[in-house]
Amino acid sequence: MADDDVPDMTPMLAQIVKASLAAIATPEAADQLATFSRNYRDALVKRGFSEAEALALVAAHGSGLLRGGR
């Protein structure tokens, strides 16, 4: 459904996606994600979750970070 009064945002969105991918593809971003994941797991275990439950939650939520929470 195209509307001639609305500018085509495709080029800008493509630039945003490329920039986002470049930012998370760095070793520093991977290191930060690893630190977050470890801290999250540790906090879950400290709160009483079993190791298996904590790992399942980290896996589920960690991958959501890369999908923008979806």
C-alpha positions as CSV (number, residue, x, y, z in Angstrom):
1,M,0.0,0.0,0.0
2,A,2.1,2.9,-1.3
3,D,1.3,6.5,-0.4
4,D,2.8,9.2,-2.6
5,D,2.8,11.6,0.3
6,V,5.0,9.3,2.4
7,P,8.7,9.2,1.6
8,D,10.4,5.9,0.9
9,M,12.2,4.9,4.1
10,T,13.8,1.8,2.6
11,P,17.3,3.3,2.1
12,M,17.4,4.8,5.6
13,L,16.2,1.5,7.1
14,A,18.8,-0.4,5.2
15,Q,21.5,1.8,6.5
16,I,20.2,1.4,10.1
17,V,20.2,-2.4,9.7
18,K,23.7,-2.4,8.2
19,A,25.0,-0.2,11.0
20,S,23.3,-2.3,13.7
21,L,24.8,-5.5,12.3
22,A,28.2,-3.9,12.1
23,A,28.0,-2.8,15.7
24,I,27.0,-6.2,17.1
25,A,29.5,-8.0,14.9
26,T,32.5,-6.7,16.8
27,P,34.5,-8.7,19.3
28,E,33.7,-6.0,21.9
29,A,30.0,-6.5,21.5
30,A,30.4,-10.3,21.8
31,D,32.4,-9.8,25.0
32,Q,29.6,-7.5,26.4
33,L,26.9,-10.0,25.5
34,A,29.0,-12.8,27.1
35,T,29.4,-10.7,30.3
36,F,25.7,-10.0,30.4
37,S,24.8,-13.6,29.8
38,R,27.1,-14.8,32.6
39,N,25.8,-12.1,35.0
40,Y,22.2,-13.0,34.2
41,R,22.8,-16.7,34.7
42,D,24.6,-16.0,38.0
43,A,21.7,-13.8,39.2
44,L,19.1,-16.4,38.3
45,V,21.0,-19.1,40.2
46,K,21.4,-16.8,43.2
47,R,17.6,-16.2,43.1
48,G,17.0,-20.0,43.4
49,F,16.7,-21.2,39.8
50,S,18.4,-24.4,39.0
51,E,21.4,-24.4,36.7
52,A,19.2,-25.9,33.9
53,E,16.4,-23.4,34.4
54,A,18.9,-20.5,34.4
55,L,20.6,-21.7,31.3
56,A,17.3,-22.1,29.5
57,L,16.2,-18.6,30.5
58,V,19.6,-17.1,29.4
59,A,19.3,-18.9,26.1
60,A,15.7,-17.7,25.5
61,H,16.3,-14.1,26.5
62,G,19.8,-13.8,25.1
63,S,18.7,-14.6,21.6
64,G,15.9,-12.1,22.0
65,L,18.5,-9.3,22.6
66,L,19.8,-9.9,19.1
67,R,16.3,-9.9,17.6
68,G,15.4,-6.6,19.3
69,G,13.3,-8.3,22.0
70,R,10.9,-10.1,19.5
